[in-house]
Amino acid sequence: MLAVAFPSAVGAATPAAPAGTWQRVSPASVGLDAAKLNQIAGQAEHGKSNCLVVVRNGKLAGEWYFRGTGPNTTQDVFSATKSLASTLVGIAQDDGDLSIGDRASKWIPEWTASPSSTVTVRDLLSMDSGRHWSAFSDYVRLLAARDRTAFAIGLDQSAPPGQVWAYNNSAVQTLDRVLQEATHENVVTFAQRRLFKPLAMTRTTMTTDAAGNAQMFEGIRSTCRDMARFGVLMLNQGLWNGKRIVSSSWVKQATARSSSELNAGYGYLWWLNHEGVIGDVLAATSLQQSKHSTRGRLVPGAPNDMYWALGLGNQLVQIDPGTRTVVVRLGTAEPIPFPPTFGPAEASRVVTEAVIRK
């Protein structure tokens, strides 16, 4: 395990988000228990993690690297990509290029005279579009398709929008067409220009399929530090060192319980910790599928307003507005991990156990 040591004192006048480099501080200087953090890092190492980063108040309070990785090691963040894709849609809406209440058929003419004609951009973000889903189509045929956007658009409509919640990779991939047609810009270029570059996410790239389409449902390659920058953006309600990247109203909508009426645990491509009927979180973090929804919260005992970007193998970005903390964990991508890897419940310990309460 490689742990990076931080200084014990910091200056008072510091920005709420890092500029070109992170301001590294001791855990105690930002109200975190160093011993507890090291315990959590040990659990992360045992849980097949490659890296763990803890940020509080925009300052890097701890980072650990495992399995021969370091601060510049990049990897696929898998379905955590969806939360970045959500933010790109928010930016496009802020620009006036689209509204999430618009029918997706405005940019996908193949749907105009079909049962998919009434599917909205909001439906695609909320996972209640009713577009065809099966494990075979989502995890075999979609991944095998040369043109993943065309494949996703060509699937059938299984149910009217707004009636069924399903974690649907193919439905999310159709946002590639929506964003490209709405912004008149390649989505990879749009992401680099409007999100990665302003946040100095210098080691982050949005990958493409064999046909050159941006992969909206998975595929962003990044580092723990870069993903933490994205987390700080969300924590700061879309502001980055005084510059507006995405509107605060979008951040609130995307992470609000009301964003998905069928799943209290899901927003606009973000996982939430609200009480209620929760859809299948296993679909985001493994290739296992639970057959029934459950009632409760994603992480009982963690703050109600905590939320996550989650990906296969428990890639995660955790944001807790109450304690102003961001936790990022990246690791192996085993489809059915054994033993279970370090996930949201374990990451939430940073807030429930390591924050020093006064």
Number of C-alpha atoms within 10 A of each C-alpha: 14 13 15 13 13 15 12 12 13 14 7 6 6 12 14 18 24 19 14 11 9 15 19 21 21 20 26 14 15 20 16 22 18 17 11 15 21 16 14 21 29 15 16 25 21 14 20 23 27 24 28 25 23 26 27 24 19 26 25 24 28 24 26 25 24 20 14 10 15 18 15 13 16 19 21 24 30 24 27 29 24 28 26 25 29 23 24 21 28 25 23 20 19 16 13 11 14 23 18 16 11 15 21 27 19 18 19 17 12 13 20 16 10 12 16 25 18 19 24 22 24 21 26 26 27 27 27 26 28 24 27 18 19 13 14 10 18 18 15 11 16 20 16 14 15 15 16 26 25 18 18 24 20 14 15 15 18 14 15 15 21 19 11 15 23 20 21 27 24 29 26 27 26 25 29 23 19 21 24 18 17 18 17 11 12 16 25 19 15 18 20 18 12 15 20 22 13 17 23 17 20 15 17 19 19 23 17 18 16 12 12 14 22 27 25 31 25 25 21 24 19 22 26 30 27 22 29 26 25 24 25 31 24 24 25 21 18 23 18 23 15 11 9 15 22 25 18 17 12 21 20 15 15 25 25 22 23 15 22 23 16 21 28 24 29 32 25 29 29 22 28 26 25 25 17 16 17 23 24 20 19 17 20 24 26 17 16 15 14 12 8 9 13 14 14 15 18 26 19 13 12 21 17 16 15 23 26 25 26 29 28 26 28 31 31 29 27 25 27 23 18 12 16 15 25 31 28 26 31 31 26 19 21 16 12 15 18 9 9 13 24 25 21 22 13 15 25 22 17 24 21 14 14 20 21 14 9 4
